[in-house]
Amino acid sequence: MLSMFNIRPEADTAGNPIPLKADMLLNEALRFIIPFQCQITPRSKHHEHIVREWVDS
């Protein structure tokens, strides 16, 4: 499913990508990625159509 989308870093006001940080929260048993901003868009109109059909079914 993820292969149908472009996943890119969020852009600043000048349109430059904001670098992603792979920061983690740690506890005794698990590690969690700290949430980050990103842009998720369909790779093409064809991919968008496939996803919409899947959602509507």
Backbone as a printed PyTorch tensor [residue, N CA C, xyz], in Angstrom:
tensor([[[  0.8180,  -1.1830,   0.0000],
         [  0.0000,   0.0000,   0.0000],
         [  0.8720,   1.2600,   0.0000]],

        [[  1.9130,   1.2960,   0.8000],
         [  2.7560,   2.4940,   0.8580],
         [  3.4370,   2.7920,  -0.4680]],

        [[  3.6140,   1.7680,  -1.3040],
         [  4.2750,   1.9900,  -2.5900],
         [  3.4450,   2.8650,  -3.5230]],

        [[  2.1860,   3.0960,  -3.2100],
         [  1.3240,   3.9320,  -4.0480],
         [  1.4440,   5.4150,  -3.7180]],

        [[  2.2490,   5.7570,  -2.7150],
         [  2.3400,   7.1380,  -2.2610],
         [  3.7690,   7.6530,  -2.2860]],

        [[  3.8990,   8.9600,  -2.5060],
         [  5.1530,   9.6700,  -2.2710],
         [  5.1030,  10.1630,  -0.8370]],

        [[  6.1180,   9.8550,  -0.0740],
         [  6.2070,  10.3100,   1.3120],
         [  7.4460,  11.1870,   1.3980]],

        [[  7.1950,  12.4690,   1.6230],
         [  8.2780,  13.4520,   1.5970],
         [  8.2790,  14.2650,   2.8840]],

        [[  9.4410,  14.8390,   3.2230],
         [  9.4750,  15.7160,   4.4000],
         [  8.6360,  16.9650,   4.1550]],

        [[  8.1430,  17.5430,   5.2260],
         [  7.4060,  18.8070,   5.1580],
         [  8.3550,  19.8860,   4.6430]],

        [[  7.8140,  20.9040,   3.9660],
         [  8.6350,  21.9890,   3.4270],
         [  8.5160,  23.2350,   4.3030]],

        [[  9.6020,  24.0230,   4.3240],
         [  9.5520,  25.2930,   5.0550],
         [  8.8710,  26.3540,   4.1850]],

        [[  8.8210,  27.5960,   4.6520],
         [  8.1130,  28.6530,   3.9260],
         [  8.7440,  28.9740,   2.5740]],

        [[ 10.0250,  28.6500,   2.4000],
         [ 10.7090,  28.8730,   1.1250],
         [ 10.5740,  27.6800,   0.1880]],

        [[  9.8930,  26.6200,   0.6410],
         [  9.7090,  25.4300,  -0.1830],
         [ 10.8140,  24.4010,  -0.0570]],

        [[ 11.7650,  24.6280,   0.8380],
         [ 12.8650,  23.6850,   1.0440],
         [ 12.4360,  22.5850,   2.0090]],

        [[ 12.8210,  21.3270,   1.7310],
         [ 12.4450,  20.2420,   2.6430],
         [ 13.0810,  20.4080,   4.0190]],

        [[ 12.2880,  20.1490,   5.0460],
         [ 12.7810,  20.1820,   6.4200],
         [ 13.3530,  18.7980,   6.7200]],

        [[ 14.6440,  18.6990,   7.0770],
         [ 15.2370,  17.3820,   7.3310],
         [ 14.4910,  16.6210,   8.4310]],

        [[ 14.3140,  15.3220,   8.2020],
         [ 13.6640,  14.4680,   9.1920],
         [ 14.6760,  14.0280,  10.2320]],

        [[ 14.2150,  13.8940,  11.4610],
         [ 15.0510,  13.3750,  12.5370],
         [ 14.4650,  12.0390,  12.9630]],

        [[ 15.3040,  11.0550,  13.1180],
         [ 14.8530,   9.7290,  13.5480],
         [ 15.0150,   9.6010,  15.0570]],

        [[ 14.4340,  10.5350,  15.7910],
         [ 14.5180,  10.5010,  17.2510],
         [ 13.5890,   9.4330,  17.8080]],

        [[ 14.0100,   8.8230,  18.8810],
         [ 13.2410,   7.7420,  19.4920],
         [ 12.9580,   8.0680,  20.9520]],

        [[ 11.7910,   7.6290,  21.4090],
         [ 11.4740,   7.6350,  22.8340],
         [ 11.7420,   6.2330,  23.3460]],

        [[ 12.3740,   6.1270,  24.4680],
         [ 12.7230,   4.8210,  25.0100],
         [ 12.0160,   4.5970,  26.3340]],

        [[ 11.5690,   3.3700,  26.5290],
         [ 11.1550,   2.9660,  27.8670],
         [ 11.8210,   1.6240,  28.1290]],

        [[ 11.4520,   0.9400,  29.1530],
         [ 12.1590,  -0.2840,  29.5290],
         [ 12.0150,  -1.4040,  28.5070]],

        [[ 10.8880,  -1.4640,  27.8020],
         [ 10.6510,  -2.5950,  26.9130],
         [ 10.5270,  -2.2160,  25.4410]],

        [[ 10.1200,  -0.9950,  25.1480],
         [  9.8120,  -0.6210,  23.7720],
         [ 10.5000,   0.6730,  23.3740]],

        [[ 10.6160,   0.8460,  22.0570],
         [ 11.1000,   2.1030,  21.4950],
         [ 10.0100,   2.6460,  20.5820]],

        [[  9.8320,   3.9490,  20.6070],
         [  8.8290,   4.6000,  19.7870],
         [  9.4760,   5.7250,  18.9990]],

        [[  9.1260,   5.8500,  17.7160],
         [  9.5990,   6.9790,  16.9250],
         [  8.7820,   8.2000,  17.3220]],

        [[  9.4590,   9.3110,  17.5370],
         [  8.7740,  10.5610,  17.8470],
         [  8.0490,  11.0140,  16.5810]],

        [[  6.7690,  11.3700,  16.6720],
         [  6.0210,  11.8010,  15.4770],
         [  6.7070,  12.9710,  14.7690]],

        [[  6.5620,  13.0120,  13.4440],
         [  7.1570,  14.0700,  12.6390],
         [  6.1830,  14.4580,  11.5320]],

        [[  6.3580,  15.6590,  10.9990],
         [  5.5160,  16.1560,   9.9170],
         [  6.0480,  15.6450,   8.5820]],

        [[  5.1280,  15.2560,   7.6870],
         [  5.5070,  14.8400,   6.3470],
         [  4.3340,  15.0820,   5.4000]],

        [[  4.6040,  14.9660,   4.1130],
         [  3.5770,  15.0820,   3.0880],
         [  3.3970,  13.7150,   2.4530]],

        [[  2.1630,  13.2390,   2.3900],
         [  1.8590,  11.9490,   1.7770],
         [  0.8820,  12.2140,   0.6410]],

        [[  1.3280,  11.9390,  -0.5940],
         [  0.4980,  12.1880,  -1.7680],
         [  0.5430,  10.9750,  -2.6960]],

        [[ -0.5250,  10.7340,  -3.4760],
         [ -0.5000,   9.6270,  -4.4350],
         [  0.6010,   9.8490,  -5.4740]],

        [[  1.2230,   8.7590,  -5.9220],
         [  2.2980,   8.8630,  -6.9160],
         [  1.7870,   9.3390,  -8.2710]],

        [[  0.5330,   9.0220,  -8.5910],
         [ -0.0450,   9.4230,  -9.8750],
         [ -1.5630,   9.3850,  -9.7610]],

        [[ -2.2480,   9.8820, -10.7970],
         [ -3.7150,   9.8030, -10.8340],
         [ -4.1620,   8.3430, -10.8470]],

        [[ -3.3970,   7.4940, -11.5190],
         [ -3.7210,   6.0630, -11.5600],
         [ -3.6710,   5.4600, -10.1570]],

        [[ -2.6200,   5.7620,  -9.4110],
         [ -2.5130,   5.2540,  -8.0420],
         [ -3.6410,   5.8000,  -7.1700]],

        [[ -3.9720,   7.0730,  -7.3520],
         [ -5.0660,   7.6750,  -6.5900],
         [ -6.3790,   6.9470,  -6.8800]],

        [[ -6.6250,   6.6320,  -8.1480],
         [ -7.8420,   5.9140,  -8.5400],
         [ -7.9030,   4.5370,  -7.8670]],

        [[ -6.7970,   3.8180,  -7.8600],
         [ -6.7570,   2.4890,  -7.2310],
         [ -7.0640,   2.5950,  -5.7420]],

        [[ -6.4600,   3.5550,  -5.0590],
         [ -6.6900,   3.7220,  -3.6190],
         [ -8.1410,   4.0990,  -3.3550]],

        [[ -8.7000,   5.0130,  -4.1570],
         [-10.1010,   5.4110,  -3.9590],
         [-11.0470,   4.2280,  -4.1730]],

        [[-10.7770,   3.4000,  -5.1810],
         [-11.6070,   2.2080,  -5.3970],
         [-11.5280,   1.2750,  -4.2010]],

        [[-10.3350,   1.0940,  -3.6590],
         [-10.1540,   0.2130,  -2.5030],
         [-10.9080,   0.7570,  -1.2910]],

        [[-10.8280,   2.0740,  -1.0630],
         [-11.5050,   2.6920,   0.0820],
         [-13.0220,   2.5830,  -0.0760]],

        [[-13.5220,   2.7760,  -1.2890],
         [-14.9640,   2.7560,  -1.5360],
         [-15.5650,   1.3570,  -1.5280]],

        [[-14.7340,   0.3260,  -1.6170],
         [-15.2870,  -1.0470,  -1.6700],
         [-15.6040,  -1.6000,  -0.3000]]])
